[in-house]
């Protein structure tokens, strides 16, 4: 209750409260490390970083905090499905 009052005092309108409360993604997003991705694809982690810099269609890293960067599993799986379409 106190948190709601504080937010109401900070945010100018109830609409903003609703937007703030519903800002989370619809489902739990899963992330994997560069080492996990490298093991999954049988390549070196440096290859993953090099390809992510070169190609916008490659899974892009997501910075979760100052020292934590991961890859979205959904992006990885989408990229893997594209391999089957290309073949």
Secondary structure in CASP SS format (residue, H / E / C, confidence):
PFRMAT SS
TARGET T0000
AUTHOR 0000-0000-0000
METHOD secondary structure of the structure
MODEL  1
X C 1.00
X H 1.00
X H 1.00
X H 1.00
X H 1.00
X H 1.00
X H 1.00
X H 1.00
X H 1.00
X H 1.00
X C 1.00
X C 1.00
X C 1.00
X H 1.00
X H 1.00
X H 1.00
X H 1.00
X H 1.00
X H 1.00
X H 1.00
X H 1.00
X C 1.00
X C 1.00
X C 1.00
X C 1.00
X C 1.00
X C 1.00
X C 1.00
X C 1.00
X C 1.00
X E 1.00
X E 1.00
X C 1.00
X H 1.00
X H 1.00
X H 1.00
X H 1.00
X H 1.00
X H 1.00
X H 1.00
X H 1.00
X C 1.00
X C 1.00
X C 1.00
X H 1.00
X H 1.00
X H 1.00
X H 1.00
X H 1.00
X H 1.00
X H 1.00
X H 1.00
X H 1.00
X H 1.00
X C 1.00
X C 1.00
X C 1.00
X C 1.00
X C 1.00
X C 1.00
X E 1.00
X E 1.00
X E 1.00
X E 1.00
X E 1.00
X C 1.00
X C 1.00
X E 1.00
X E 1.00
X E 1.00
X E 1.00
X E 1.00
X H 1.00
X H 1.00
X H 1.00
X H 1.00
X H 1.00
X H 1.00
X H 1.00
X H 1.00
X H 1.00
X H 1.00
X H 1.00
X H 1.00
X H 1.00
X H 1.00
X C 1.00
END
